[in-house]
């Protein structure tokens, strides 16, 4: 099946800016505009809400992401163009467009998050309507952009107050996984640009909440990587990160121990078999192994191992995660690993991680300070699943 392509927020801003400039100069409303994207594709973009006022014109374009599950699909992106005494074309952000607050992004700190390629395309379109002896000011806005940005990576990247206007090709390809991985990689850029040589990679909400509540780590130092363990380890090496703390639920990290670096179940699922294999190393009998193999989740095996004095198995699995990761990226990264239950209990860690946990214990805020039982702690974490 052929998936339908869409167009980026950058193309929307480009089209709205061109149409507004055209309306300002001609004094006539526009119902559609043709633009050429950076990739050379020509788009015809329908125009919404055309408005011509005193020395300004404004209109919008509705974002169409095609078959890509992009949360910006259907949003309205507006451009207001007005005359200016400043020569040339000035491009600014308005309501719902974020501002960069950290280095390492495509725009400098303090600038509106309108990336270089969309800026170039807006400049190209609007420049052809420059009146002699005057300038034009373009203001891009996104109603509800500030609220929408909370569901994006922008807060983690240090973009505050709204979404980004982006798009290097102008076209949205229906490859949401690639877009997600690009966002993860960008978070490493931001981390490195702020002077950090270490990265804390968590696979899901269990690891993220452990880092915040127990280790006391700030939000912007934690990168939630989902299933993309191998990709992010390789990216850490490529970007010169020196040390990685890998934290997640046993259901995900046990897959890494067995050499599976994308932990999505479509790439394989031998969680229970792997746990059983390590139990055999500790002399678990046939009956125990059979009980383990009847379980369907890694979480369910924890009680079995606890009852049978096999909890050290999780330390072995954590050590194997580190060895497996080193086999992937070599000795270029110092890697530590902590395995967690859904309740946030530390199930296992390898030698260096145990030292790390011991070192931070005096200054961490443990969940035990606020919850009297593991069940209460689980309630605090909520019904989340890393498996």
TORKOL-4160 file (C-alpha; in steps of 0.2 Angstrom, whole numbers, padded with zeros to 4 digits, m for minus):
387
<pt num="1" X="0000" Y="0000" Z="0000"/>
<pt num="2" X="0007" Y="0017" Z="m0005"/>
<pt num="3" X="0006" Y="0029" Z="0010"/>
<pt num="4" X="0001" Y="0047" Z="0006"/>
<pt num="5" X="0014" Y="0061" Z="0009"/>
<pt num="6" X="0010" Y="0077" Z="0018"/>
<pt num="7" X="0019" Y="0094" Z="0020"/>
<pt num="8" X="0028" Y="0101" Z="0034"/>
<pt num="9" X="0025" Y="0116" Z="0046"/>
<pt num="10" X="0038" Y="0125" Z="0036"/>
<pt num="11" X="0029" Y="0123" Z="0020"/>
<pt num="12" X="0013" Y="0129" Z="0029"/>
<pt num="13" X="0022" Y="0145" Z="0035"/>
<pt num="14" X="0030" Y="0147" Z="0018"/>
<pt num="15" X="0013" Y="0147" Z="0009"/>
<pt num="16" X="0004" Y="0158" Z="0022"/>
<pt num="17" X="0018" Y="0171" Z="0021"/>
<pt num="18" X="0018" Y="0171" Z="0002"/>
<pt num="19" X="m0001" Y="0173" Z="0001"/>
<pt num="20" X="m0001" Y="0187" Z="0015"/>
<pt num="21" X="0012" Y="0196" Z="0006"/>
<pt num="22" X="0003" Y="0195" Z="m0010"/>
<pt num="23" X="m0013" Y="0201" Z="m0002"/>
<pt num="24" X="m0004" Y="0216" Z="0006"/>
<pt num="25" X="0003" Y="0222" Z="m0010"/>
<pt num="26" X="m0012" Y="0219" Z="m0021"/>
<pt num="27" X="m0026" Y="0222" Z="m0009"/>
<pt num="28" X="m0035" Y="0207" Z="m0015"/>
<pt num="29" X="m0039" Y="0191" Z="m0005"/>
<pt num="30" X="m0031" Y="0174" Z="m0010"/>
<pt num="31" X="m0039" Y="0157" Z="m0008"/>
<pt num="32" X="m0024" Y="0147" Z="m0013"/>
<pt num="33" X="m0006" Y="0148" Z="m0017"/>
<pt num="34" X="0007" Y="0138" Z="m0026"/>
<pt num="35" X="0024" Y="0136" Z="m0018"/>
<pt num="36" X="0040" Y="0126" Z="m0022"/>
<pt num="37" X="0047" Y="0116" Z="m0008"/>
<pt num="38" X="0066" Y="0114" Z="m0004"/>
<pt num="39" X="0065" Y="0097" Z="m0012"/>
<pt num="40" X="0058" Y="0104" Z="m0028"/>
<pt num="41" X="0041" Y="0098" Z="m0026"/>
<pt num="42" X="0027" Y="0110" Z="m0031"/>
<pt num="43" X="0012" Y="0112" Z="m0019"/>
<pt num="44" X="m0004" Y="0120" Z="m0020"/>
<pt num="45" X="m0010" Y="0126" Z="m0003"/>
<pt num="46" X="m0028" Y="0131" Z="0001"/>
<pt num="47" X="m0028" Y="0147" Z="0011"/>
<pt num="48" X="m0040" Y="0150" Z="0026"/>
<pt num="49" X="m0045" Y="0165" Z="0035"/>
<pt num="50" X="m0039" Y="0178" Z="0023"/>
<pt num="51" X="m0039" Y="0196" Z="0031"/>
<pt num="52" X="m0033" Y="0212" Z="0024"/>
<pt num="53" X="m0031" Y="0227" Z="0036"/>
<pt num="54" X="m0023" Y="0243" Z="0038"/>
<pt num="55" X="m0005" Y="0241" Z="0032"/>
<pt num="56" X="m0005" Y="0222" Z="0035"/>
<pt num="57" X="m0013" Y="0206" Z="0028"/>
<pt num="58" X="m0015" Y="0189" Z="0037"/>
<pt num="59" X="m0020" Y="0171" Z="0032"/>
<pt num="60" X="m0017" Y="0153" Z="0037"/>
<pt num="61" X="m0014" Y="0136" Z="0030"/>
<pt num="62" X="m0020" Y="0120" Z="0038"/>
<pt num="63" X="m0006" Y="0107" Z="0041"/>
<pt num="64" X="m0008" Y="0090" Z="0032"/>
<pt num="65" X="0004" Y="0077" Z="0037"/>
<pt num="66" X="m0002" Y="0064" Z="0025"/>
<pt num="67" X="m0002" Y="0046" Z="0032"/>
<pt num="68" X="0011" Y="0050" Z="0045"/>
<pt num="69" X="0004" Y="0050" Z="0063"/>
<pt num="70" X="0011" Y="0068" Z="0067"/>
<pt num="71" X="0002" Y="0077" Z="0081"/>
<pt num="72" X="0003" Y="0093" Z="0071"/>
<pt num="73" X="m0009" Y="0086" Z="0058"/>
<pt num="74" X="m0023" Y="0098" Z="0056"/>
<pt num="75" X="m0016" Y="0113" Z="0065"/>
<pt num="76" X="m0018" Y="0130" Z="0058"/>
<pt num="77" X="m0002" Y="0140" Z="0054"/>
<pt num="78" X="m0004" Y="0159" Z="0051"/>
<pt num="79" X="0007" Y="0172" Z="0044"/>
<pt num="80" X="0004" Y="0191" Z="0046"/>
<pt num="81" X="0014" Y="0202" Z="0034"/>
<pt num="82" X="0015" Y="0221" Z="0037"/>
<pt num="83" X="0025" Y="0235" Z="0030"/>
<pt num="84" X="0041" Y="0239" Z="0040"/>
<pt num="85" X="0053" Y="0254" Z="0040"/>
<pt num="86" X="0067" Y="0241" Z="0042"/>
<pt num="87" X="0075" Y="0236" Z="0025"/>
<pt num="88" X="0072" Y="0219" Z="0018"/>
<pt num="89" X="0062" Y="0205" Z="0026"/>
<pt num="90" X="0061" Y="0202" Z="0044"/>
<pt num="91" X="0054" Y="0185" Z="0051"/>
<pt num="92" X="0048" Y="0183" Z="0068"/>
<pt num="93" X="0037" Y="0171" Z="0079"/>
<pt num="94" X="0021" Y="0175" Z="0087"/>
<pt num="95" X="0008" Y="0166" Z="0097"/>
<pt num="96" X="0012" Y="0147" Z="0099"/>
<pt num="97" X="0029" Y="0147" Z="0091"/>
<pt num="98" X="0043" Y="0142" Z="0103"/>
<pt num="99" X="0059" Y="0151" Z="0108"/>
<pt num="100" X="0075" Y="0142" Z="0109"/>
<pt num="101" X="0082" Y="0143" Z="0127"/>
<pt num="102" X="0097" Y="0130" Z="0126"/>
<pt num="103" X="0112" Y="0129" Z="0114"/>
<pt num="104" X="0113" Y="0114" Z="0102"/>
<pt num="105" X="0098" Y="0118" Z="0092"/>
<pt num="106" X="0096" Y="0124" Z="0074"/>
<pt num="107" X="0093" Y="0142" Z="0079"/>
<pt num="108" X="0102" Y="0152" Z="0092"/>
<pt num="109" X="0097" Y="0154" Z="0110"/>
<pt num="110" X="0084" Y="0167" Z="0111"/>
<pt num="111" X="0078" Y="0165" Z="0093"/>
<pt num="112" X="0060" Y="0159" Z="0088"/>
<pt num="113" X="0061" Y="0141" Z="0083"/>
<pt num="114" X="0058" Y="0144" Z="0065"/>
<pt num="115" X="0072" Y="0133" Z="0058"/>
<pt num="116" X="0084" Y="0139" Z="0044"/>
<pt num="117" X="0076" Y="0130" Z="0029"/>
<pt num="118" X="0059" Y="0137" Z="0032"/>
<pt num="119" X="0066" Y="0154" Z="0035"/>
<pt num="120" X="0075" Y="0153" Z="0019"/>
<pt num="121" X="0059" Y="0148" Z="0010"/>
<pt num="122" X="0049" Y="0162" Z="0018"/>
<pt num="123" X="0062" Y="0174" Z="0013"/>
<pt num="124" X="0062" Y="0168" Z="m0005"/>
<pt num="125" X="0043" Y="0170" Z="m0006"/>
<pt num="126" X="0041" Y="0187" Z="0002"/>
<pt num="127" X="0056" Y="0195" Z="m0005"/>
<pt num="128" X="0048" Y="0196" Z="m0022"/>
<pt num="129" X="0034" Y="0207" Z="m0015"/>
<pt num="130" X="0046" Y="0220" Z="m0007"/>
<pt num="131" X="0040" Y="0238" Z="m0010"/>
<pt num="132" X="0053" Y="0250" Z="m0016"/>
<pt num="133" X="0060" Y="0259" Z="m0001"/>
<pt num="134" X="0051" Y="0248" Z="0012"/>
<pt num="135" X="0053" Y="0232" Z="0021"/>
<pt num="136" X="0041" Y="0218" Z="0026"/>
<pt num="137" X="0039" Y="0210" Z="0043"/>
<pt num="138" X="0033" Y="0192" Z="0043"/>
<pt num="139" X="0025" Y="0185" Z="0060"/>
<pt num="140" X="0022" Y="0167" Z="0060"/>
<pt num="141" X="0009" Y="0161" Z="0073"/>
<pt num="142" X="0001" Y="0144" Z="0078"/>
<pt num="143" X="m0015" Y="0145" Z="0089"/>
<pt num="144" X="m0014" Y="0132" Z="0103"/>
<pt num="145" X="0004" Y="0129" Z="0099"/>
<pt num="146" X="0009" Y="0132" Z="0117"/>
<pt num="147" X="m0003" Y="0118" Z="0122"/>
<pt num="148" X="0002" Y="0107" Z="0108"/>
<pt num="149" X="0021" Y="0108" Z="0112"/>
<pt num="150" X="0018" Y="0099" Z="0128"/>
<pt num="151" X="0015" Y="0084" Z="0118"/>
<pt num="152" X="0031" Y="0085" Z="0108"/>
<pt num="153" X="0050" Y="0084" Z="0112"/>
<pt num="154" X="0051" Y="0103" Z="0113"/>
<pt num="155" X="0051" Y="0105" Z="0132"/>
<pt num="156" X="0066" Y="0093" Z="0133"/>
<pt num="157" X="0075" Y="0101" Z="0120"/>
<pt num="158" X="0074" Y="0118" Z="0128"/>
<pt num="159" X="0061" Y="0126" Z="0116"/>
<pt num="160" X="0048" Y="0135" Z="0127"/>
<pt num="161" X="0031" Y="0143" Z="0123"/>
<pt num="162" X="0026" Y="0133" Z="0107"/>
<pt num="163" X="0030" Y="0122" Z="0093"/>
<pt num="164" X="0044" Y="0123" Z="0080"/>
<pt num="165" X="0042" Y="0128" Z="0062"/>
<pt num="166" X="0053" Y="0114" Z="0054"/>
<pt num="167" X="0056" Y="0105" Z="0038"/>
<pt num="168" X="0072" Y="0102" Z="0028"/>
<pt num="169" X="0062" Y="0096" Z="0012"/>
<pt num="170" X="0045" Y="0103" Z="0015"/>
<pt num="171" X="0037" Y="0086" Z="0013"/>
<pt num="172" X="0032" Y="0074" Z="0027"/>
<pt num="173" X="0037" Y="0057" Z="0023"/>
<pt num="174" X="0026" Y="0044" Z="0032"/>
<pt num="175" X="0040" Y="0037" Z="0042"/>
<pt num="176" X="0036" Y="0042" Z="0060"/>
<pt num="177" X="0050" Y="0030" Z="0067"/>
<pt num="178" X="0063" Y="0040" Z="0058"/>
<pt num="179" X="0056" Y="0056" Z="0064"/>
<pt num="180" X="0056" Y="0050" Z="0082"/>
<pt num="181" X="0074" Y="0044" Z="0080"/>
<pt num="182" X="0079" Y="0060" Z="0073"/>
<pt num="183" X="0072" Y="0069" Z="0089"/>
<pt num="184" X="0081" Y="0057" Z="0100"/>
<pt num="185" X="0097" Y="0061" Z="0092"/>
<pt num="186" X="0094" Y="0080" Z="0093"/>
<pt num="187" X="0092" Y="0078" Z="0112"/>
<pt num="188" X="0109" Y="0071" Z="0113"/>
<pt num="189" X="0115" Y="0086" Z="0103"/>
<pt num="190" X="0107" Y="0098" Z="0116"/>
<pt num="191" X="0114" Y="0088" Z="0130"/>
<pt num="192" X="0132" Y="0089" Z="0123"/>
<pt num="193" X="0130" Y="0107" Z="0119"/>
<pt num="194" X="0127" Y="0111" Z="0137"/>
<pt num="195" X="0143" Y="0103" Z="0142"/>
<pt num="196" X="0137" Y="0086" Z="0147"/>
<pt num="197" X="0148" Y="0071" Z="0143"/>
<pt num="198" X="0136" Y="0059" Z="0151"/>
<pt num="199" X="0118" Y="0053" Z="0146"/>
<pt num="200" X="0105" Y="0045" Z="0156"/>
<pt num="201" X="0095" Y="0034" Z="0144"/>
<pt num="202" X="0078" Y="0027" Z="0150"/>
<pt num="203" X="0067" Y="0015" Z="0140"/>
<pt num="204" X="0050" Y="0021" Z="0147"/>
<pt num="205" X="0040" Y="0029" Z="0161"/>
<pt num="206" X="0047" Y="0017" Z="0174"/>
<pt num="207" X="0065" Y="0022" Z="0171"/>
<pt num="208" X="0060" Y="0040" Z="0169"/>
<pt num="209" X="0051" Y="0041" Z="0185"/>
<pt num="210" X="0064" Y="0032" Z="0195"/>
<pt num="211" X="0077" Y="0044" Z="0188"/>
<pt num="212" X="0067" Y="0059" Z="0194"/>
<pt num="213" X="0060" Y="0052" Z="0211"/>
<pt num="214" X="0074" Y="0042" Z="0217"/>
<pt num="215" X="0090" Y="0048" Z="0209"/>
<pt num="216" X="0084" Y="0066" Z="0208"/>
<pt num="217" X="0089" Y="0070" Z="0191"/>
<pt num="218" X="0082" Y="0085" Z="0181"/>
<pt num="219" X="0071" Y="0082" Z="0167"/>
<pt num="220" X="0082" Y="0089" Z="0154"/>
<pt num="221" X="0096" Y="0076" Z="0158"/>
<pt num="222" X="0085" Y="0061" Z="0155"/>
<pt num="223" X="0082" Y="0055" Z="0137"/>
<pt num="224" X="0067" Y="0043" Z="0135"/>
<pt num="225" X="0073" Y="0031" Z="0121"/>
<pt num="226" X="0058" Y="0019" Z="0119"/>
<pt num="227" X="0064" Y="0003" Z="0110"/>
<pt num="228" X="0079" Y="0011" Z="0101"/>
<pt num="229" X="0093" Y="0005" Z="0113"/>
<pt num="230" X="0106" Y="0001" Z="0099"/>
<pt num="231" X="0103" Y="0016" Z="0089"/>
<pt num="232" X="0105" Y="0028" Z="0104"/>
<pt num="233" X="0121" Y="0019" Z="0110"/>
<pt num="234" X="0128" Y="0021" Z="0093"/>
<pt num="235" X="0123" Y="0039" Z="0092"/>
<pt num="236" X="0131" Y="0042" Z="0109"/>
<pt num="237" X="0148" Y="0036" Z="0102"/>
<pt num="238" X="0145" Y="0046" Z="0086"/>
<pt num="239" X="0142" Y="0062" Z="0096"/>
<pt num="240" X="0156" Y="0060" Z="0109"/>
<pt num="241" X="0146" Y="0055" Z="0124"/>
<pt num="242" X="0158" Y="0047" Z="0136"/>
<pt num="243" X="0146" Y="0038" Z="0148"/>
<pt num="244" X="0129" Y="0031" Z="0148"/>
<pt num="245" X="0117" Y="0026" Z="0162"/>
<pt num="246" X="0105" Y="0014" Z="0155"/>
<pt num="247" X="0089" Y="0012" Z="0166"/>
<pt num="248" X="0073" Y="0002" Z="0162"/>
<pt num="249" X="0061" Y="m0011" Z="0166"/>
<pt num="250" X="0067" Y="m0029" Z="0166"/>
<pt num="251" X="0055" Y="m0033" Z="0152"/>
<pt num="252" X="0064" Y="m0022" Z="0140"/>
<pt num="253" X="0082" Y="m0024" Z="0146"/>
<pt num="254" X="0082" Y="m0043" Z="0147"/>
<pt num="255" X="0080" Y="m0042" Z="0128"/>
<pt num="256" X="0096" Y="m0031" Z="0127"/>
<pt num="257" X="0105" Y="m0044" Z="0137"/>
<pt num="258" X="0101" Y="m0057" Z="0124"/>
<pt num="259" X="0107" Y="m0046" Z="0110"/>
<pt num="260" X="0091" Y="m0038" Z="0104"/>
<pt num="261" X="0095" Y="m0019" Z="0102"/>
<pt num="262" X="0077" Y="m0014" Z="0096"/>
<pt num="263" X="0066" Y="m0020" Z="0110"/>
<pt num="264" X="0050" Y="m0019" Z="0101"/>
<pt num="265" X="0041" Y="m0036" Z="0101"/>
<pt num="266" X="0041" Y="m0037" Z="0082"/>
<pt num="267" X="0060" Y="m0039" Z="0082"/>
<pt num="268" X="0059" Y="m0054" Z="0094"/>
<pt num="269" X="0053" Y="m0059" Z="0112"/>
<pt num="270" X="0063" Y="m0071" Z="0122"/>
<pt num="271" X="0061" Y="m0062" Z="0139"/>
<pt num="272" X="0055" Y="m0077" Z="0149"/>
<pt num="273" X="0067" Y="m0089" Z="0141"/>
<pt num="274" X="0082" Y="m0078" Z="0144"/>
<pt num="275" X="0077" Y="m0076" Z="0162"/>
<pt num="276" X="0075" Y="m0095" Z="0164"/>
<pt num="277" X="0092" Y="m0097" Z="0156"/>
<pt num="278" X="0100" Y="m0087" Z="0169"/>
<pt num="279" X="0091" Y="m0096" Z="0183"/>
<pt num="280" X="0098" Y="m0112" Z="0176"/>
<pt num="281" X="0116" Y="m0104" Z="0179"/>
<pt num="282" X="0111" Y="m0102" Z="0197"/>
<pt num="283" X="0106" Y="m0120" Z="0199"/>
<pt num="284" X="0087" Y="m0118" Z="0198"/>
<pt num="285" X="0078" Y="m0135" Z="0196"/>
<pt num="286" X="0067" Y="m0141" Z="0183"/>
<pt num="287" X="0051" Y="m0137" Z="0192"/>
<pt num="288" X="0056" Y="m0119" Z="0195"/>
<pt num="289" X="0061" Y="m0117" Z="0177"/>
<pt num="290" X="0044" Y="m0124" Z="0171"/>
<pt num="291" X="0035" Y="m0112" Z="0183"/>
<pt num="292" X="0045" Y="m0097" Z="0175"/>
<pt num="293" X="0042" Y="m0103" Z="0157"/>
<pt num="294" X="0023" Y="m0103" Z="0160"/>
<pt num="295" X="0023" Y="m0084" Z="0164"/>
<pt num="296" X="0019" Y="m0072" Z="0150"/>
<pt num="297" X="0028" Y="m0056" Z="0157"/>
<pt num="298" X="0045" Y="m0053" Z="0164"/>
<pt num="299" X="0037" Y="m0044" Z="0179"/>
<pt num="300" X="0028" Y="m0060" Z="0184"/>
<pt num="301" X="0044" Y="m0069" Z="0186"/>
<pt num="302" X="0051" Y="m0057" Z="0200"/>
<pt num="303" X="0040" Y="m0066" Z="0213"/>
<pt num="304" X="0046" Y="m0083" Z="0208"/>
<pt num="305" X="0064" Y="m0078" Z="0209"/>
<pt num="306" X="0062" Y="m0070" Z="0225"/>
<pt num="307" X="0053" Y="m0085" Z="0233"/>
<pt num="308" X="0067" Y="m0096" Z="0227"/>
<pt num="309" X="0082" Y="m0086" Z="0232"/>
<pt num="310" X="0087" Y="m0082" Z="0214"/>
<pt num="311" X="0087" Y="m0062" Z="0214"/>
<pt num="312" X="0105" Y="m0062" Z="0210"/>
<pt num="313" X="0100" Y="m0068" Z="0193"/>
<pt num="314" X="0095" Y="m0050" Z="0189"/>
<pt num="315" X="0113" Y="m0044" Z="0193"/>
<pt num="316" X="0119" Y="m0056" Z="0180"/>
<pt num="317" X="0106" Y="m0050" Z="0167"/>
<pt num="318" X="0112" Y="m0032" Z="0171"/>
<pt num="319" X="0130" Y="m0036" Z="0168"/>
<pt num="320" X="0125" Y="m0045" Z="0152"/>
<pt num="321" X="0116" Y="m0029" Z="0146"/>
<pt num="322" X="0132" Y="m0020" Z="0148"/>
<pt num="323" X="0143" Y="m0033" Z="0140"/>
<pt num="324" X="0130" Y="m0034" Z="0125"/>
<pt num="325" X="0131" Y="m0015" Z="0123"/>
<pt num="326" X="0150" Y="m0015" Z="0123"/>
<pt num="327" X="0150" Y="m0029" Z="0110"/>
<pt num="328" X="0139" Y="m0017" Z="0099"/>
<pt num="329" X="0149" Y="0000" Z="0102"/>
<pt num="330" X="0166" Y="m0007" Z="0108"/>
<pt num="331" X="0175" Y="0002" Z="0123"/>
<pt num="332" X="0171" Y="0019" Z="0117"/>
<pt num="333" X="0157" Y="0021" Z="0131"/>
<pt num="334" X="0157" Y="0018" Z="0149"/>
<pt num="335" X="0140" Y="0010" Z="0152"/>
<pt num="336" X="0131" Y="0007" Z="0168"/>
<pt num="337" X="0114" Y="m0002" Z="0169"/>
<pt num="338" X="0100" Y="m0003" Z="0182"/>
<pt num="339" X="0085" Y="m0015" Z="0180"/>
<pt num="340" X="0069" Y="m0010" Z="0188"/>
<pt num="341" X="0052" Y="m0018" Z="0192"/>
<pt num="342" X="0036" Y="m0009" Z="0188"/>
<pt num="343" X="0036" Y="m0003" Z="0206"/>
<pt num="344" X="0052" Y="0005" Z="0204"/>
<pt num="345" X="0062" Y="m0007" Z="0214"/>
<pt num="346" X="0080" Y="m0010" Z="0209"/>
<pt num="347" X="0081" Y="m0028" Z="0204"/>
<pt num="348" X="0098" Y="m0029" Z="0197"/>
<pt num="349" X="0114" Y="m0019" Z="0193"/>
<pt num="350" X="0131" Y="m0023" Z="0188"/>
<pt num="351" X="0146" Y="m0019" Z="0199"/>
<pt num="352" X="0149" Y="m0001" Z="0193"/>
<pt num="353" X="0131" Y="0003" Z="0195"/>
<pt num="354" X="0130" Y="m0004" Z="0212"/>
<pt num="355" X="0144" Y="0008" Z="0217"/>
<pt num="356" X="0134" Y="0022" Z="0209"/>
<pt num="357" X="0118" Y="0018" Z="0218"/>
<pt num="358" X="0128" Y="0018" Z="0235"/>
<pt num="359" X="0136" Y="0034" Z="0231"/>
<pt num="360" X="0120" Y="0043" Z="0227"/>
<pt num="361" X="0110" Y="0036" Z="0241"/>
<pt num="362" X="0113" Y="0049" Z="0254"/>
<pt num="363" X="0107" Y="0063" Z="0243"/>
<pt num="364" X="0093" Y="0054" Z="0234"/>
<pt num="365" X="0075" Y="0056" Z="0238"/>
<pt num="366" X="0069" Y="0037" Z="0240"/>
<pt num="367" X="0052" Y="0032" Z="0236"/>
<pt num="368" X="0052" Y="0025" Z="0254"/>
<pt num="369" X="0051" Y="0042" Z="0261"/>
<pt num="370" X="0034" Y="0045" Z="0254"/>
<pt num="371" X="0026" Y="0027" Z="0252"/>
<pt num="372" X="0025" Y="0014" Z="0266"/>
<pt num="373" X="0024" Y="m0001" Z="0255"/>
<pt num="374" X="0029" Y="m0007" Z="0237"/>
<pt num="375" X="0010" Y="m0007" Z="0233"/>
<pt num="376" X="0009" Y="0012" Z="0237"/>
<pt num="377" X="0024" Y="0015" Z="0227"/>
<pt num="378" X="0017" Y="0006" Z="0212"/>
<pt num="379" X="0001" Y="0017" Z="0214"/>
<pt num="380" X="0012" Y="0032" Z="0213"/>
<pt num="381" X="0020" Y="0026" Z="0197"/>
<pt num="382" X="0003" Y="0023" Z="0190"/>
<pt num="383" X="m0002" Y="0009" Z="0178"/>
<pt num="384" X="0013" Y="0010" Z="0166"/>
<pt num="385" X="0021" Y="m0004" Z="0156"/>
<pt num="386" X="0039" Y="m0005" Z="0150"/>
<pt num="387" X="0036" Y="m0022" Z="0143"/>
